Amino acid sequence: MMNGQSRQNEKSALFSEITEISFAMDELRLYLDTHPQSAEALALFTEYQDKRHALVAEYTEKYGAIYSYKINTENGWSWAAAPMPWETEAN
């Protein structure tokens, strides 16, 4: 069983990884705007896209939604009920 500090460290590390891969995707998207024929850049973007999707799914399953498009609304609107991932007390 994981203690509270280990869980926070894991949560923070996972969120950081999502942030880093998102940044790389943003940069690749800008590059692809000016180099749309770059097969290498497109392949890397697709690879990062798949990895980001998997990381966000893992984070959402373990800690809750990162953004409101993925929240479970079966029990009402709960997006603002918990600290946001970027808030200090959430990380």
URNOR-V160253 format. One record per pair of residues at least 12 apart in sequence whose ideal C-beta (glycine too) atoms are under 10 Angstrom apart, sorted by the first residue. I is the first residue (numbers start at 1). J is the second residue. D is the distance in whole Angstrom. If there is no record, write none. Layout:
I/J/D, I/J/D
//
This chain:
7/62/9, 7/63/9, 8/90/9, 8/91/7, 9/91/10, 10/62/8, 10/63/9, 11/59/8, 11/62/7, 11/63/5, 11/64/10, 11/85/8, 11/90/8, 11/91/7, 12/85/9, 12/90/9, 12/91/5, 13/91/10, 14/55/7, 14/56/9, 14/58/7, 14/59/5, 14/62/8, 14/63/8, 14/85/10, 15/55/9, 15/59/7, 15/63/8, 15/66/8, 15/85/5, 15/86/8, 15/90/9, 15/91/7, 16/91/9, 17/51/9, 17/52/9, 17/55/6, 17/58/10, 17/59/9, 18/51/9, 18/52/7, 18/55/5, 18/56/6, 18/58/9, 18/59/6, 18/66/7, 18/85/9, 19/55/10, 19/66/10, 19/85/9, 19/86/9, 20/48/10, 20/52/10, 20/55/10, 21/47/10, 21/48/5, 21/49/9, 21/51/6, 21/52/5, 21/53/10, 21/54/10, 21/55/7, 21/56/10, 22/48/9, 22/52/6, 22/55/9, 22/56/9, 22/66/10, 23/48/10, 24/44/8, 24/45/9, 24/48/6, 24/51/10, 24/52/9, 25/44/9, 25/45/6, 25/46/10, 25/47/10, 25/48/5, 25/49/7, 25/51/9, 25/52/6, 27/41/10, 27/45/10, 27/48/10, 28/41/6, 28/42/8, 28/44/6, 28/45/4, 28/46/10, 28/47/10, 28/48/7, 28/49/9, 29/41/9, 29/45/7, 29/49/10, 31/44/9, 31/45/9, 32/44/10, 32/45/6, 56/70/8, 57/70/9, 59/85/8, 60/72/9, 63/82/9, 63/85/8, 63/90/8, 63/91/10, 64/78/8, 64/79/9, 64/81/9, 64/82/6, 64/83/10, 64/84/10, 64/85/8, 64/90/9, 65/78/9, 65/79/7, 65/82/9, 65/84/10, 65/85/9, 66/84/9, 66/85/5, 66/86/9, 67/79/9, 67/84/10, 67/85/9, 68/80/9
//
